[in-house]
């Protein structure tokens, strides 16, 4: 691989990991094991059959978990602590042979890129799940899977095109994230408002003093 191909692989792995880490691991491992690509030395471990099998199994789990509204939000929250560091490590591993300085830079940039894609995905899912029907959730989830496989394919086959598209994606994320954040705050305010509404308190029926009742009924004597 030349330098541009290595950079595209590094950033492509980080970008894809923020959306679907297991799809990225499975695809890279399979393509490396079948000889379709030559993985850098630090990423050759992805070609191990056990790694491919583990990645494929977890991709199947995520495929179904990602289609259930509510479950997908919990899954994304948990994977905040998995996708971002894994994306940073994959980015660093792709450029390891270029030297420790480049590896550290890829770790920093890759981690930031994984964070951006993960936050965009998870935040967007919160807004999508406000729709009562599940079909929009399924469509978005399948679209994300297709984007991961297609994006990695472009990164491996046409590095320059991928890097141009990546710059456009970063600009889109910078524009979209504030809007997603405002939408999430609005959703949580609505939810908090539903739980904070006080139930109307029923006032006890008014009772007249006993003296007034007796005076109206007259003196019994």
Helices and strands as residue ranges (DSSP letters): H 3-33, G 41-47, H 49-65, H 71-78, H 80-94, G 96-98, H 100-128, H 135-157, H 159-196, H 210-217
